[in-house]
């Protein structure tokens, strides 16, 4: 039997054994004995290949294999360097994995050097740099296997390499680690600290998170552990290398170790890369005391009698800082699949007894913020606030339980990939968790133990207001500061509060009208309710024009802006404004037009001016359609003169109690949000919201690709004029 297949969960029939040389079948009698010995020899050779026995010289660098009785095979190849090449220094390694007969896809490629695990690559193209000068000179076998998504493990492709660097003994670990306090913030500004973990695996998501953190220009970065898959020298060299991924932040980084850096109780890659840091250490920065601990079971020093615990107790006793932050890999409390970490409860109690304010962890690939907890894990306003920031790039894990002590949590991909940003002040910290799309998922502040927050934030400065269109104004300002943390801002327009936002320093106002002047001011607030003064005034005048995604006032005297027109005409007898408007007059023919939007929208406002010159039957005024023309929703005036709409997706009609008078111009605006069963509609007639036509209902999941004007059905009698048509992603206000 092929021991490798059995060990890895493969299946080998009793009638044949897969080997590198083909399939050997059992026979009878003497021949059977010979063939059996051949089978055993083939199995032995296969196991030598699998185990990477030193000195074995492998054939050319491709290997094809597949599950026995499976429907596919996978061919893995080492395409560079060449078999038998003599190499020195950094060596680029390139491999491929090609499936035939379908297959579930490659989950990861795993590399070995002389049978010793070297690196895992999770993302195509499967290429990495082998630091050949980290190994003793000589002939080595470089191997790669593919792990498929159904967990089948392929046979290993192999080549031989001759390492030639003048290295005769394994290089010793690098030394010289010293914690960094990061860069100094500008006078009067907080220390910006970024933190995340569980991302260093060479994947695009990790690069996205790194780009996000770098855009903050932080003063300090805390990597919360786990370099994948086993934190070897080669993996650190590739997935945490300088000028790439999180290595770009190396000069301002204070690391902590995760469980993935350990292999067989050792973590040589971590200690070599970071120049032999201690398992636990502390430092001060910007008035805060920072403590890094080793929470892993491999290190195993969390009990009160352990050296790490004793060191921590002495460190906390000597600490004179008002605010203290501790960070380590494993969360003490956790609703994710990795579970809580009971071995850390003694250390948690010690941290709480000494007034530690914030604990940062990773390990679970999600985001969690817990309410302040005391040394026993009970809610206590003076307790420790724990964050889990494990969205650094290597997958997202979903929660498996609930806990009333969890204040905020996110566990959906890709929205949870991101990092925690802390702004450390004299008496506390402002925090925000931001994903790689730039969306703020959580924010607030933590007051340090014993702090009393009676200080108001400073006034926001540098407010600017820019008209981005006739119905849009973009605002920005300089961040306020606070002794604990700024939690948000209030936006005032013409002395009236129009919005309250989080700690971001920008806002877009989409509720303005064209050709008007607006005055804006901003006010900061903190969690204690302290308010800054108002900022200076920023004034802006919006330009003329309807703007929006699409607009037509028909002043061209034509319907040329529309994609398709059927019997709808322009005329000058019935006009709302200007000289021209559209009109549909019918005793049976359809009179309508549609516009295909440049991009489909899941959130759309559509406004028209209309006048019922006469009406003898039901008449549609407007419709929302998909890009292929399927009707989603139509708004019409029923034969009794009441405003109504039909949900064409669920085939249900709703008639309001609002009557539409003939012989007068009206303004109709409809807002549609496409979100499956949670889709929404809002309808306004003459700027009055019609509650009966503003509902949550199912409109499917296909976005809006076309807007319709007029009646597309035949057999109806009416005379309707239309003017000033606008479609936009924001409420249309005039």
N, C-alpha and C positions, 0 to 999 in steps of 0.2 A: 504494500500500500504506500502511496505517496504521502509521507508524513507531513509534508508542508501543507498539502490540501486539507488534510484532517485538522491540522493545527489552526488553519485560518478559516475554517468553516466551509471549505469546498467539499465537493462530493465526488468520489471516485467509485466507479462500479466495480463489482467483484470480477468482472471479465476483462477489464483493461486498465492500464495505468498510463497516464500522460507523462511524457518526458521530453527533454530537449530534442531527442532523436526520433520521436514519433510515438506510435502506439504499439505496444507489445501484447500479443494475445497468448492466452494459455492454451496448451495442447494436451496430449495424453501420453502416458508412458514415459520412456526415456527422454523423448523430445520435450515433454512437459517439464521434466526436471531441469534440462538445460535452459529452457525458456524461463523457468522460474528464477534460476540463478541470474539470467540476464535482466529480468525484472528487478531483482533485488539490487543488482549493480546499477541499473538505471536510477532506481530510487535513491541509492547512496550518492551517486553523482549529483542528482537533483538537489539533495539536501546539502551537499557541499556547496553548490551554487547558491542556495538560499541563505546558508549561514555565512557565506563569504569567506571560506577558509583561506587564510593567508597562503600565498604562494600559488594559488590556482590561477592559471592564465585562461581567460575567457575568450570565446570566439567573437566574431564581429558584433557590432553594437546594436542589433535588433533582436527582438524576441516576440513571438506570437503565441498567445494562449487564450483560453476561455473556459468558462464553467463547463464541466462535463455535462452533456445533455443540454447545454445552453444553446441559445439561438444566436449568439454573437461571439466574436473574438476581438481581442485588442492587441495591437502591435505597438510596442514601445521601442524607441530607438534613441541612442545617443548619437547625435549627428555632428557634434563638435565638443571636444577636440577629436582628432583621429585616433583610432586604436593603435596603441604602441607609441604614442607621441611622448617626447621628452619635454617637460614643462617646468617653469619656475615662476615664482611670484603669483599674482592673481591670474587665474585661468578662467576664461569664459566657457561655461558648459551650457549646451543647448540640446534639448530633447524634444521628441514628439510622441504623441499617443494617437493612433488612428484605429477607429473601430470599424468592423465590418459586420453586416447583419444586424444593424441597429445597436442595441445596447443602451444602458441607462445613463451613460456619460461618465466622465472622469471626475471624481471628487478631489483627488490630490495625487501628486507624484512624490514618491519618497526615494531619497538618494542615500547611498551607502558608500563608504570607502573602506575596502578590505573587510566588508561585513559589519563595520561599525556605523551606526546611524549618523548621518551628516546633516540632512536638511529636508524639510517638506515644503513643496511649492503648491499653493492652493489655486493658482490662477494662471491660465494660459496667457502668453507664451511661456512655456516651462523652461526658463533659463535662469542661471544664477552664476555667481563668481565664486570659484573655489580658491581659498587662500592657501595655495600649496606650500607656502613657507611656514605654515603652522604645523606641518607634519614632518616626520623624519624622512630623509631621503630614501629612495628605493622604488621598486616596482610595486605599484598598487593597483587593485581592481576597483574601478568606479562602476557602480551599479545603480539602476533605477527600476522601480516597479510602480505600476499604476494601481491605485485603490479606486474601484468603481463605486458608483452611487448605490449599487446593490450590495456593497461590501466585498465583492469578489476582488481578490488580490492577484494581479498578474504575475507571471514569471518575470524574473529580472533580466533586463538587457545589461550587457557588461562590456567594458573595454578595459584594457590595461594602460596605465600611465606610468611613466618614469619621472618621479619627482627629483628635481636637481636644484637644490637651493643651498647646499652646504650645511644642512641641518642634520646633526648626528644624534641629538637628544631632544626630547620634547621641550619646546620653549616654556620657561616659567611664566606664571601669571604676571601681568603688568601690575605695578604698584604706583602709589602716589595719589590716591583718592582724597579729596577734601570737599566737604559740602560747600555749595555756593549759596550766597544770599541773593543771587540774581543781580539785575541792574537796578539802580536807584530810580524811583519815580521822580517826576518833576516836583518842585516844592509845592506843598499843599495838596498833592494828589495821592490817591491810594496806591498801594502795592497791588498790581494786577497779577494774580496767580491763576494759571490754567492747569487743569488736572483731567486725566483720562487714563484708562488702562485697557488691556485685552485687545490690542490692535496691531501689534507688530508681527505681521504674517506676510508682508509683501503684496497685499491686496489693494485694489484701487480705493476702497472705502477708507483704509488707513491713510492713504495719501490725501483724501478729501478732508479727513479730520485734521491732519497736520496743516493743510492749507487754511482751515478755519482758525486754528489756534495761532498760526503765524500772522494772520490778518489782525489779530488783537494786539500784536506787538507786546506780549506779556513781559513782566519783569522776572517771572519765575515760572518754571514748569515742573510739575510733579507727575512722573509716570508711575502708574499704580500697579504695575506688574503684568507679567505674562508676555514673553517673546516666544513665538510659535515656531515649531511644535514642541521642541525640547530645549530651546535656548542654548543651542550649541554655539561654538565660536563662529562657525560658518553662517548660522542663522543670524546672529548678531551682526556679523559683517555684511550681510545682505539686507536684512529687514530693519536694522537699526543703524545703518551705516551713516557716517557724517554726510551732510548735504543732501540727504534723502530721507523721506518718511520722518519719524520722530527724531532721528539723528540730527535734523536741521536745528533742533532746539537744545542740542547737547550742552552748549556752554552755559545755559541757565537751568539745567535739569538736576534735580535731586531725586534719584530713583528709590524704589522699594522693590523687593523681590517677590515674584509670584511662584505658584506651584509648577507652572510650565517651564520655568528655568531649571528645575531640578530633574535629574535623571540618575537613578540608582543612588539617591541620597546626596548627590553632588551637583553643583551648579557652576562648573568652570567657565562657561561662556559669560555668565553675568559678572563674575568677579574679575575676569580678564578684561572685559569691555570697559567696566567702570573703574578699573585700576584698583581692585581689591578693597572695596568699601566694607566697613563692618556690617554685620547683620542688622545692627541697630545703632542709630546715631541721632544727634539733635543739633540744631543751629538756630540762630536768631536772625530775623530780617524785619525791618520796618516796625520794630516794637513788638513783633509777634515771636513766640517760641514754637518751633517746628520739631516734631519727633517722628522719625521713620523706624518702623518695627518689622521684624520678620514673623509673619503670622502663619507660616507654612507648617504642616505636620512633619515635613522632612527635617526641618530645623528643630521643631519640638521643644521650644523654650517659652512656654506660656504659663506654666504653673508658678505659684508664689515662690517655690524654692529654686526656680531656674535662674541662671545668671542674667538672662534678659530681663526678667521681672525685677530682680534685685537692682540691676542698673537703672531701669525705668523709675523705680521708687526713689533712688538717689537723685536722678535727674529732675524729677518733679519736685522733690524737696528743695532743690537748689534753684528752681525756676522762680524768677521775680517778675516775669512779664505779666501784664494784665490779661493778655489774650494768648491762648495756646491751641495749636492745631496738631493732631496726630494723624498719620496716614500709614496704611498697610494694605495688604492685598485682599484678605478675606473679610467680608462683612459679618459683624457680630449678629445682626438681625437681617433677615432676607426673605422675600416672598418668591424668589426665582428658583429654578431647578437645582442650582448648586447648594441651596439650603443655607441655614444659619451656621454659625461657627461656635459651638459651645466651648471649645477649648480657649476662646478669647474672653470668656465672661469674667474671669479673675482680673485680667488686664483692663477690661472695660470698667469694672468697679473701681480699680485703682485710678484710672483716668478721671472718672467722675468725682472721686473723693478729693482730687487736686484741682478741680475746677476747669478741666479741659473743655473747650467750647465746641470744637468741630472735629469730626473724624471723617476721613476720606478713604474709600475702599473701591475695589473693582471686583474681579472674579466672576460675578454674574453679569452677563452681557446685556445690560439694560440700564435704565436710570431709575434710581429710587432716592427719595428724601423722606426721612423719618422725623416724626415730631420729637422734640427734645425728650430724652429718656434719662432716668437716674441710674444709679449703679446696679439696680435690680431689673432694669428694663421697663420700669413704669413711667408713664408720662409725667414730666416735671418741667415746668417752664425754665428752671435753672439747670436742666440737665444738658446732655450732649446731643447735638444734632449730627446724625450720621447720614452721609451721602454715599450712594453706590453709583459710580460713574464708569461703567464697563462698556460703553458704546464706542470704543476706540477704533473699531473697524473690522474685527474678526467675528462677524455674525451677530445676530440678535437672538436672545433667548426670551421666551414668553413666561410670564408668571404662572405658577402652579398652585398658589394659595392666596388667601387674603389676610390682611392684618389691619385692625383698626388704628394701629400706631403708624401706619404708612401714610404720610401726608400727601405725597405725589409720586406717581410712577408712570413710566412709559416703557413699552416692550414690543413695539411694532417696527418691522423693517420696511423701508429703510429710514423711516422718520426718526428713529432713536439714535442713529449714529451721530455722535457729536462729542462735546466736551463741556466741562464745568468751568465757568469763569467766576473767580472770586475777586472782589475788590476789598482789600484789607485796610481798615481804618483804625484809629486809636482805641475805639471802644467796641468794635464789632466788624462784621463783614457783610457786604452785599453779595448776593449770589445770583447767577442765572445759568440755566442749562440751555444751550443753543445747539440745534442740529446742523448738519452739513448743508442744508438748504437755507440756512440763515434764520430759521424760525425759532422764536423764543418759546420754549416749552415750559419753563418754570423760572420763577424769580422771587426774590424777597431779601430778607436780611436776618442775621443772627447777632444778637447782642452778647458781648462777652460777659462772663460770670461776674455778677455784682455791679454791672454797669447800669446807670440810670440815664435814660435818654430824654433829656429836656432841651437838647440843642437842635435848632432848625437847620435844614440844609442851606447851603449858600445859594444865592440867586442864580438861575441859569443865565448864561451870557451868550453873545454872538448869535442871536436868533436871526435866521434868514428865511425869507418867504419867496418862493419862485413859482410863477404861473407855468404849469406844465401843459396847460390847455385851457379851453374856455370854462371847464367845469372841474379843474384839478389844480390844487396848490400844494407844493412840496415844502415842508418845513424842516429845518435842522437847527441845532443849538449845541453849545458847549456844555458838557456834563457838569452838574452840581456836585459838591462834595458834602460829606456828613461825617459825624464822629462815629456812627455805627454803619449806616449804609443807606443810600438813596434807593427807594423802592419804586418810584414812578414819577410821572409828570402830568400836570393838568394843562390842557390847551384851551386858550381863550381866543375867541374871534369876536371882534367888535364888542369887547367887554363881557361876552357871554361864554360860559363853559360849553365847549362843543365835544370834548373828548378827554378821557383819562387813559393814559398808556403806562406800560411798564418802564423799566430803566433804560430802554433804548433812547437815543437822542435824535430821533427823526419821526416824522408823521406826515401822512398824505391826506389832505382834506379833499374829499370828492363830493362835497355837498354845497359847492359854490356855484354861482350863476355867471354868465358871460357879461363882460363889460361893466363890472362893478369893482369898487375898491374895498379891500378888507384890511383890518389891522389885527395882528396876532401878538399874543404874549404867552409866556410859558412860566409855570410855577412848579417847583420840586416838592416832593413829600417823602417822609420816611415811615417806617412801620409803626412808630409810636404816635403818628398823626401830626407830627411837627411839619409846618409848611414854610417854605421859603417865601420871600417877597416875589412879586411879579418881575419878569425880565423886562428889558427894554422893548419897545414896539417895533415890529417889522411890518411894513405895509406893502401891498401888492395889488395890482389891477389886472383882472382877468381879461384876455383878449376877446374880440368879437367872434361869432361863429358858433354853430351848434357843436362842432367837434364830434367826439365819440367814435365808435367803430365804423358807423355808417350814418350818413345824414343826407336828406334831400328836401330842399325847400321848393323845388320845381321851378326855380327862377330861370333855369335854362330854357324853359318852355318845352321840355321833352322829358321822357322817362329813361334817358340813356344810362343813368346810374344803375338801373335794375338789370338783373341777369336775364330775366324773361318777362315779357308783358303780353297779356291776353285781353284785348278790348278795353283796357284802362287807358284813359286819354288825359292830356293836359288841357286846361281851359282857363279863361280869365273872368268868368261870370261869378263863380262861387269861390272866394279866396279868403283865407284867414289873415295872411300878411303878405306884403309884396304884391306882385302882379300876376303870379301864376299859382295854380294848384292842380291836383289830379282829381279825376272824377270817374265814377262808375255808374252808368245808367243802363238798366236792363228790364226787359219784360220776359226773360227766359235764358239769355246767354250769360256765361260766366264773364266777369270783369275783374281781373286781378293781375298782380305782378309779384315776383319774388326776387330777393337778393340773396345770392350765395355769399356768406361771410368769408373773409380771407382765412380765418381759422375758427374751427368749431369751439363753442363756448358752453361750459356747464353752468354758468351764472350770467344771466343777461337781462338787461332792462330794455324795454321797447316802448317808445312813446309816439303817439300820432295825435294830430288835430283832425277832427272829423265833424261833418255836418250832415244830418239826415234831412235832405231836401224833401224827400217823400219816402214812405215805406208801406208796402202792402204785404210783406212776408218777412220771415226771418232773414237776416243778412249778416254775414260774417264781416268783421272789421279788420282783423289781423289774425295771423297764426304763427306758431313756432314749429319748425320742421327740422328733421335731421339732415345731415349733409346729403343723404341719398333721396331726400324728399318725403320721408315718412312723417305724417303729421303727429305732433305731440300734444298740442293744445291750441284751441281756437277760441277767440272771444267774439261774441256776436250780440246783436240786439234781437231779442225774441219777437215773435209776431205780436205779443201784447205790449211791446215797447220797453221791456225790462232788460237790463244788462245781464248777460249770462256767459258761461263758457262751457266748452266740452273738453274733457280729458280724453283725447283720442287713444292714449295708451291703454287706459283701463276701461274706456268706452262708457264713461259716465258724464252726465251733464248736470250743471248746477246753475240755477236761476236765482238771482238776487231779488230783493225788493226795491232796488233802485231803478227808477224809470229814466229813460233818455228822451228828452224832448226833441221834437222835430223843428226845423227852421232856425236852429241856433248852433253855434260852434261849441264843441266840447273838447276837452283834453283827456285822453285815455293813456294811462301808463301801466304796463304789466311787467312784473318781475318774475322770472322763472329760474329755479335752481334745480339742476338734474342731479339726483343723489339716490337712485333706486327707490325703495319704499319710503325714504325720508326726504323725497323731493318736496319743493315748496313753491307756492304761487302767492303773489301779492298783486292786487289790482287797485288802482286809483282812478276815479272819475272826477275830473275838475278838481284835482289835488285832494280829494276826500277818499280815504282808504275804505274799500268795500270789504267788510269783514267776511261776508258770505263767500266772496271770491278770493279770499286770502287764506290758504289752507296748506296743511301738510298731507301729501298723498303720493302715490307711486306714479312716476313718469318714466320709469325705466332707467337705463344707464347710458343711453346714447346721447351725446351732447347735441346742442342746437347748431345746425350748420346753415339753415336758411330762415329768413323771415319773410312772411307773406303780407301783402297789403290788398284788401278787397275780398270779394266773394269768388271762390273757385267752383261752386256748385251751380248747376243749371236749373231752370224751371222756377226762378224766383224773380219778384218784381220789386224794384227799389231805385232810388237815386241818391247816391252818397258822394260827398266831396271830401278830399283828404289834403292835408298840408303839413308842413314842418315835421317830417318823419325823422326820428333819431333812434339809434340802437347803441347801447354802451354797456360797459361792465359795472358802472356805478349809477346811482340814482340820478335821473335827469331832472335838474332843477332850473327854473327860470322865474 
